[in-house]
Amino acid sequence: MTPKQCLEYAADYKAQAATAGISSKRVALLTNISRTYTALASQLSMLADDMKADRRESSARF
């Protein structure tokens, strides 16, 4: 899963949470899922950056 995919899921769940007529419990659940996907996107992006930095450091040693 990529950060972009996570953000797409987050947007979808956020839109679902904005649907009229759903219970407040469901709004809370959908909003929390959206936030979770947003956080995962951030973490995946940070991981990718860290892995790139490691590769640069490793290649600089040789």
Buried (B, 14 or more C-beta within 10 A) or exposed (E): EEBEEBBEBBEBBBEBBEEEEEEEEEBEBBBEBBEBBBEBBEEBBEEEEEEEEEEEEEEEEE
